[in-house]
């Protein structure tokens, strides 16, 4: 299992600021709901475009395997040639991609609770493991997620075309079983990448934006309420284990929020501090370690 830096898609989701008109300030609950809905909508809109040529190539490869099962070598060779033909333009390009997306899906799970709820659940999992109730513990542990997952399955151009050529050679040499084995491997070896977008960070971003707007309009108490809600979401994100390679830490974000809170309560010249807080959160989210890739 390999780890990758955050994708452009995730960066755009996490770094985008949601601005609210003065007359359209929502409750904390509504802001959180809106942040989740927008995150899911953006994830769906940002799904990678599937490559039709790659999908068709797989179909021809499957046809070749079926033909070999019926000992139809001529049809198998023809289908392999068609499979390679579908990729010819892509393969001949100067900067040919290494992966061709053939499937893309978005899933979401939301943890509705506080940091205390997370800690309580983790403690329960530990107790279950101590009692060797592993499966019950696993089920409970799986609830500790709050994220949008964008999964892309891709055809690896590094190995797939060569596998087709090798299968064609085996067919030519009348080594049918070897050809079938190569095609079966080619049809079962894909690159799967899952990008994880932490929902608490989406919520915290929108809540801070609303707080900044309220503070600017002199609504101190309301601004403080949304700032506190943003801090709660950061606590949840940290408790759930969503980490970042940024120099900014959760501790640094909380320190920045405290400075903003102090300024709001004082002279209410918090606009600059809000900008600094947003910059810190942007850097933190830009480097969230949230993408996993594995061979399927």
Beta strands, then each sheet from edge to edge (+ up, - down):
strand 1: 2-4
strand 2: 99-109
strand 3: 147-156
strand 4: 191-198
strand 5: 291-295
sheet 1: 1+ 5- 4+ 3- 2+
end
